Amino acid sequence: MENKSGTIMFYAVNDQRSTAIKKGYSLRPRRLHTIESRELAEYAEQDSQIDRARVEYIMASVVKQIKEMVLNGHKVELGDLGVIGLTCLGTGSERQEDVAVKKNVKGLKVTFRPSLYLKEKMTRVSMTLVTPRDGKGRRFDEHGALLITDGEDE
């Protein structure tokens, strides 16, 4: 299932804890529910006519291989989605002779670099601001950001 219209909704956040926001309010993309692998497999089944169980098996196998490849130092290109890989978190040294893994490497981080196709598609996404109609039933996320409930975003 592809979202051909590409609409991202934003809501205003009054995040007093943010040091980056000087004026108090900023915009955050509205978070929809997380698509779990089973649901993704159902969409792929509809799109490909391959039964969901086979799609789930293939997805699990692909995820296993991606993890293995990334943890062995490879970058993995995921078609028009982008590239996933590892980067190093740590510190530098003045001289090459002083560089040591135990001293300079503080950890690893998984990175994702979107493809040019995805970057270009992101420039065409329409963006709208959503606001609740009234104060009833307002919910907030763990950062104090207002969550928009069903029916409030029109």
ABEGO torsion letter per residue (X at the ends): XBBAAGBBBBBBBBBAABAABAAGBBBBBBBBBBBBAAAAAAAAAAAAGBBAAAAAAAAAAAAAAAAAAAAAGBBBBBEAAEBBBBBBBEBBBABAAABBAAAABAEBBBBBBBBAAAAAAAAABBBBBBBBABABGBBBBAAGBBBBBBGAAX
